[in-house]
Amino acid sequence: MTHASDSPLDRSGASPDEAVETVEAYEDDGRTVLYDAENPLAWVEASTAVTLADLA
């Protein structure tokens, strides 16, 4: 069972640097889509989008 405060990286055992190495991106209608290159069929759906600048 996972706890609400667990991050996906905590559960996977990956360090942030290792996780970032597998992230790739493409443009779609002027938006950037980030995805895991090792598992490109694993999608996360969200009802709203945020800018990376808002999270930095």
N, CA, C and O atoms as a GROMACS GRO file, in nm:
protein
  224
    1MET      N    1   0.085  -0.118   0.000
    1MET     CA    2   0.000   0.000   0.000
    1MET      C    3   0.089   0.123   0.000
    1MET      O    4   0.191   0.126   0.069
    2THR      N    5   0.052   0.224  -0.077
    2THR     CA    6   0.130   0.348  -0.080
    2THR      C    7   0.061   0.453   0.003
    2THR      O    8  -0.060   0.448   0.025
    3HIS      N    9   0.137   0.546   0.049
    3HIS     CA   10   0.085   0.658   0.128
    3HIS      C   11   0.069   0.778   0.036
    3HIS      O   12   0.143   0.791  -0.061
    4ALA      N   13  -0.024   0.865   0.066
    4ALA     CA   14  -0.053   0.981  -0.018
    4ALA      C   15   0.070   1.070  -0.036
    4ALA      O   16   0.083   1.137  -0.138
    5SER      N   17   0.161   1.071   0.063
    5SER     CA   18   0.278   1.156   0.051
    5SER      C   19   0.392   1.089  -0.025
    5SER      O   20   0.494   1.153  -0.052
    6ASP      N   21   0.378   0.960  -0.059
    6ASP     CA   22   0.481   0.892  -0.137
    6ASP      C   23   0.488   0.952  -0.276
    6ASP      O   24   0.385   0.980  -0.337
    7SER      N   25   0.608   0.972  -0.325
    7SER     CA   26   0.622   1.017  -0.463
    7SER      C   27   0.645   0.895  -0.550
    7SER      O   28   0.688   0.791  -0.501
    8PRO      N   29   0.617   0.906  -0.681
    8PRO     CA   30   0.643   0.792  -0.769
    8PRO      C   31   0.790   0.750  -0.765
    8PRO      O   32   0.820   0.631  -0.777
    9LEU      N   33   0.881   0.846  -0.748
    9LEU     CA   34   1.023   0.811  -0.741
    9LEU      C   35   1.054   0.731  -0.616
    9LEU      O   36   1.135   0.639  -0.619
   10ASP      N   37   0.990   0.766  -0.504
   10ASP     CA   38   1.011   0.690  -0.380
   10ASP      C   39   0.967   0.546  -0.399
   10ASP      O   40   1.035   0.454  -0.354
   11ARG      N   41   0.855   0.526  -0.466
   11ARG     CA   42   0.801   0.391  -0.484
   11ARG      C   43   0.883   0.310  -0.584
   11ARG      O   44   0.893   0.188  -0.572
   12SER      N   45   0.941   0.378  -0.685
   12SER     CA   46   1.015   0.306  -0.788
   12SER      C   47   1.158   0.275  -0.746
   12SER      O   48   1.221   0.186  -0.803
   13GLY      N   49   1.209   0.347  -0.646
   13GLY     CA   50   1.347   0.328  -0.605
   13GLY      C   51   1.444   0.405  -0.692
   13GLY      O   52   1.565   0.396  -0.671
   14ALA      N   53   1.395   0.479  -0.790
   14ALA     CA   54   1.482   0.556  -0.879
   14ALA      C   55   1.518   0.689  -0.816
   14ALA      O   56   1.439   0.750  -0.745
   15SER      N   57   1.639   0.732  -0.844
   15SER     CA   58   1.677   0.865  -0.800
   15SER      C   59   1.622   0.965  -0.900
   15SER      O   60   1.593   0.928  -1.014
   16PRO      N   61   1.606   1.093  -0.861
   16PRO     CA   62   1.554   1.192  -0.957
   16PRO      C   63   1.638   1.199  -1.085
   16PRO      O   64   1.582   1.213  -1.194
   17ASP      N   65   1.770   1.190  -1.074
   17ASP     CA   66   1.855   1.196  -1.193
   17ASP      C   67   1.829   1.079  -1.286
   17ASP      O   68   1.823   1.096  -1.408
   18GLU      N   69   1.813   0.959  -1.230
   18GLU     CA   70   1.785   0.841  -1.313
   18GLU      C   71   1.651   0.853  -1.382
   18GLU      O   72   1.637   0.815  -1.498
   19ALA      N   73   1.552   0.905  -1.312
   19ALA     CA   74   1.418   0.919  -1.369
   19ALA      C   75   1.416   1.022  -1.482
   19ALA      O   76   1.350   1.002  -1.583
   20VAL      N   77   1.489   1.130  -1.465
   20VAL     CA   78   1.493   1.236  -1.566
   20VAL      C   79   1.561   1.187  -1.694
   20VAL      O   80   1.527   1.233  -1.803
   21GLU      N   81   1.656   1.096  -1.681
   21GLU     CA   82   1.728   1.045  -1.798
   21GLU      C   83   1.635   0.977  -1.899
   21GLU      O   84   1.666   0.975  -2.018
   22THR      N   85   1.524   0.922  -1.855
   22THR     CA   86   1.435   0.850  -1.946
   22THR      C   87   1.320   0.935  -1.996
   22THR      O   88   1.235   0.886  -2.071
   23VAL      N   89   1.313   1.062  -1.957
   23VAL     CA   90   1.205   1.150  -2.000
   23VAL      C   91   1.238   1.208  -2.137
   23VAL      O   92   1.347   1.261  -2.159
   24GLU      N   93   1.142   1.199  -2.228
   24GLU     CA   94   1.154   1.262  -2.359
   24GLU      C   95   1.032   1.349  -2.380
   24GLU      O   96   0.937   1.343  -2.301
   25ALA      N   97   1.033   1.430  -2.485
   25ALA     CA   98   0.924   1.525  -2.508
   25ALA      C   99   0.898   1.540  -2.657
   25ALA      O  100   0.985   1.515  -2.741
   26TYR      N  101   0.776   1.583  -2.688
   26TYR     CA  102   0.740   1.622  -2.824
   26TYR      C  103   0.638   1.734  -2.816
   26TYR      O  104   0.573   1.754  -2.713
   27GLU      N  105   0.623   1.807  -2.927
   27GLU     CA  106   0.528   1.918  -2.933
   27GLU      C  107   0.398   1.870  -2.998
   27GLU      O  108   0.400   1.792  -3.093
   28ASP      N  109   0.285   1.916  -2.945
   28ASP     CA  110   0.153   1.884  -3.000
   28ASP      C  111   0.066   2.007  -2.988
   28ASP      O  112   0.031   2.047  -2.877
   29ASP      N  113   0.031   2.068  -3.100
   29ASP     CA  114  -0.051   2.190  -3.102
   29ASP      C  115   0.007   2.298  -3.011
   29ASP      O  116  -0.067   2.366  -2.939
   30GLY      N  117   0.139   2.315  -3.014
   30GLY     CA  118   0.203   2.420  -2.936
   30GLY      C  119   0.222   2.385  -2.789
   30GLY      O  120   0.269   2.468  -2.711
   31ARG      N  121   0.186   2.263  -2.751
   31ARG     CA  122   0.205   2.218  -2.613
   31ARG      C  123   0.315   2.113  -2.609
   31ARG      O  124   0.333   2.038  -2.705
   32THR      N  125   0.387   2.107  -2.501
   32THR     CA  126   0.493   2.009  -2.485
   32THR      C  127   0.439   1.890  -2.405
   32THR      O  128   0.382   1.907  -2.298
   33VAL      N  129   0.460   1.772  -2.459
   33VAL     CA  130   0.418   1.649  -2.393
   33VAL      C  131   0.544   1.577  -2.345
   33VAL      O  132   0.633   1.547  -2.424
   34LEU      N  133   0.550   1.550  -2.216
   34LEU     CA  134   0.661   1.475  -2.158
   34LEU      C  135   0.617   1.331  -2.139
   34LEU      O  136   0.503   1.305  -2.101
   35TYR      N  137   0.708   1.237  -2.165
   35TYR     CA  138   0.672   1.096  -2.146
   35TYR      C  139   0.796   1.016  -2.109
   35TYR      O  140   0.910   1.060  -2.131
   36ASP      N  141   0.774   0.898  -2.054
   36ASP     CA  142   0.881   0.808  -2.015
   36ASP      C  143   0.922   0.726  -2.138
   36ASP      O  144   0.843   0.645  -2.186
   37ALA      N  145   1.043   0.747  -2.187
   37ALA     CA  146   1.088   0.678  -2.308
   37ALA      C  147   1.099   0.527  -2.287
   37ALA      O  148   1.090   0.451  -2.383
   38GLU      N  149   1.119   0.483  -2.162
   38GLU     CA  150   1.127   0.340  -2.136
   38GLU      C  151   0.990   0.274  -2.132
   38GLU      O  152   0.980   0.152  -2.143
   39ASN      N  153   0.884   0.353  -2.116
   39ASN     CA  154   0.749   0.300  -2.111
   39ASN      C  155   0.655   0.401  -2.175
   39ASN      O  156   0.572   0.460  -2.106
   40PRO      N  157   0.666   0.422  -2.306
   40PRO     CA  158   0.589   0.528  -2.373
   40PRO      C  159   0.438   0.506  -2.374
   40PRO      O  160   0.364   0.601  -2.400
   41LEU      N  161   0.392   0.386  -2.347
   41LEU     CA  162   0.247   0.362  -2.345
   41LEU      C  163   0.185   0.389  -2.209
   41LEU      O  164   0.063   0.380  -2.194
   42ALA      N  165   0.265   0.422  -2.111
   42ALA     CA  166   0.214   0.455  -1.977
   42ALA      C  167   0.176   0.602  -1.976
   42ALA      O  168   0.263   0.690  -1.975
   43TRP      N  169   0.048   0.629  -1.976
   43TRP     CA  170  -0.001   0.767  -1.982
   43TRP      C  171  -0.062   0.809  -1.849
   43TRP      O  172  -0.119   0.727  -1.777
   44VAL      N  173  -0.049   0.935  -1.820
   44VAL     CA  174  -0.114   0.996  -1.704
   44VAL      C  175  -0.209   1.099  -1.760
   44VAL      O  176  -0.169   1.184  -1.840
   45GLU      N  177  -0.333   1.093  -1.719
   45GLU     CA  178  -0.432   1.189  -1.766
   45GLU      C  179  -0.464   1.287  -1.654
   45GLU      O  180  -0.480   1.248  -1.538
   46ALA      N  181  -0.473   1.414  -1.689
   46ALA     CA  182  -0.505   1.516  -1.590
   46ALA      C  183  -0.618   1.604  -1.644
   46ALA      O  184  -0.633   1.620  -1.765
   47SER      N  185  -0.696   1.658  -1.553
   47SER     CA  186  -0.807   1.744  -1.596
   47SER      C  187  -0.760   1.887  -1.622
   47SER      O  188  -0.830   1.964  -1.687
   48THR      N  189  -0.643   1.922  -1.570
   48THR     CA  190  -0.587   2.056  -1.596
   48THR      C  191  -0.438   2.042  -1.625
   48THR      O  192  -0.374   1.943  -1.587
   49ALA      N  193  -0.386   2.141  -1.691
   49ALA     CA  194  -0.242   2.144  -1.723
   49ALA      C  195  -0.176   2.256  -1.642
   49ALA      O  196  -0.239   2.355  -1.607
   50VAL      N  197  -0.049   2.237  -1.616
   50VAL     CA  198   0.028   2.340  -1.547
   50VAL      C  199   0.156   2.364  -1.629
   50VAL      O  200   0.202   2.276  -1.700
   51THR      N  201   0.209   2.482  -1.617
   51THR     CA  202   0.335   2.511  -1.684
   51THR      C  203   0.450   2.470  -1.594
   51THR      O  204   0.439   2.475  -1.472
   52LEU      N  205   0.559   2.429  -1.654
   52LEU     CA  206   0.676   2.392  -1.575
   52LEU      C  207   0.728   2.510  -1.495
   52LEU      O  208   0.779   2.491  -1.384
   53ALA      N  209   0.715   2.631  -1.548
   53ALA     CA  210   0.759   2.750  -1.476
   53ALA      C  211   0.680   2.769  -1.347
   53ALA      O  212   0.734   2.817  -1.248
   54ASP      N  213   0.552   2.731  -1.347
   54ASP     CA  214   0.470   2.743  -1.226
   54ASP      C  215   0.516   2.647  -1.117
   54ASP      O  216   0.496   2.673  -0.998
   55LEU      N  217   0.578   2.537  -1.156
   55LEU     CA  218   0.620   2.435  -1.060
   55LEU      C  219   0.765   2.452  -1.015
   55LEU      O  220   0.806   2.393  -0.915
   56ALA      N  221   0.841   2.530  -1.087
   56ALA     CA  222   0.984   2.548  -1.054
   56ALA      C  223   1.004   2.641  -0.938
   56ALA      O  224   1.118   2.666  -0.898
   0.00000   0.00000   0.00000
